[in-house]
Amino acid sequence: MNELPIPPDAEDANVAIEIARGWIVDDRLQCSILPTIWKDTPEVWGILLADLLSHVCDALASETDMTRDQLHRIITKKLIDEIGEPTDKHSGDFIDE
């Protein structure tokens, strides 16, 4: 298994809460999430997803010949398409530790 590093600020913070992990397992996404972190303000998940998109675009722009704006358009279009017509059925269970 290939785990990504923990951000340095999280190592030293007084409070750091992991809210999501994701893996590609046999070509399928599997994830662990803490969906209730913003149970009273679920719209914050939209902010998180937008921030994640921004970070992905910045990182890919530095590693490819595409600009941040090109990447943002490509990814956003696919995101909207996938929300409207998912390419696969989503499933999963809640697992308590």
Sequence and secondary structure as in RCSB ss.txt:
>XXXX:A:sequence
MNELPIPPDAEDANVAIEIARGWIVDDRLQCSILPTIWKDTPEVWGILLADLLSHVCDALASETDMTRDQLHRII
TKKLIDEIGEPTDKHSGDFIDE
>XXXX:A:secstr
       HHHHH S     EEEEEETTEEEEEE GGGGTT TTHHHHHHHHHHHHHHHHHHHHSSS HHHHHHHH
HHHHHHHHHS SS         
